[in-house]
Amino acid sequence: MRKIVVLVIIFGIWSCKSDQNQIEQVTSFKGQQVTGVTVSDKGRIFANFPRWRENVKNSVVEVLDDKKSTAYPNKKWNSWKLGTAISDSVFVAVQSVVAFENIVYVLDTRNPLFKGVLDNPRVFAFDLSTNQLIKTYILSEDSFLKDSYINDLRVDKKKGKIYLTDSGHAGLVVVDINSGDSFRVLNNHTSSLAETNHLTFKNSIWENTVHSDGIALDTKNDVLYFHALTGYNLYAISTEFLIKGNNTEIEKNVKLIAKTTAPDGMIFDQSGLLFLADLENNKIMKFNISNGKISVFAEGEKIKWADTFSIYNDELYYTNSRINEVKGDISNMEFTIHKMSIIEAKK
């Protein structure tokens, strides 16, 4: 088992800025606020739209080659409306989609409009060869709370686990891929709690308290990283400790890694670079954890609350969810998915 190197640093900013012209728009959605994006091993692109308001057309879509999109896996799965009956064959309030190998995992918070969990949060797993549901992971009663908002996930093939963050009620959840059993850890722990109740933007203050949100798995060193959305501390824990389920030991072995910008999603590339956003300044950062260096990878008007990341073919895909800009009706707002090369970032 490798040791986690603790590197507490203060916003080390080096210049490695990506040219704005190299950022390509993949697609856009008018009046539909996209949060999640994921790209499969074969280049299929999926996106999701949280049920933060009424009039969500689809919870999950596949983006096609012509930049248009279609309901995934079909219209029936995306047919649920507020106030109607809930079943195990509809999406209620999807917050994240993650493609891993030949499966796309759809995380359903079951908490529409942030009014409380209606049913046990769950993860639907679809086989990308057939687009058929192959398994549903339903969180056990002691893995979530009424105000939980299960936010994002990472798949650990080596350990046979799925790790999830809860941004509504601070904590992490571990799910066994084979049995489906789940347990909760770091509940209201310092590492999973929000550090502030607002973020500061150029022309406004965004007031909200969002706990453990971003999550990234270092598969080479078997370390899970996580970060509150309204916070500036990056934490990590060895997955060896995490899967044991002993809360005292888990809490003792959480490490503060670094002071960072306030991010949303996070992701590691194959070389071990961690990409995360600087939400307050329209930037995407890269963090070389091995030497403690954090630098600006990209910035500008093509980055507006970089929400979720996915990497395919040495390109970083990200969503612009523009959360801080939303004041009411979004019917005339454009929400986008962009991509850019990360080859230069590795040098």
Secondary structure, DSSP 8 states (H G I E B T S, - for coil): ---------B---EEEEE-GGG-EEEEEEES----EEEE-TT--EEEE---SSS----SEEEE-TTS-EEESS-TGGG---TTS---TTS-SSEEEEEEETTEEEEEE---GGGS--SS--EEEEEETTTTEEEEEEE--GGG--TT--EEEEEEETTTTEEEEEETTTTEEEEEETTT--EEEESTT-TTTS-S-SEEE-SS-EEE----EEEEEEETTTTEEEEEESS--EEEEEEHHHHTT--HHHHHHH-EEEEE----S-EEE-TTSEEEEEEGGGTEEEEEETTTTEEEEEEESTT-SSEEEEEEETTEEEEEE--GGG--S--TT-EEEEEEEE-TGGG-
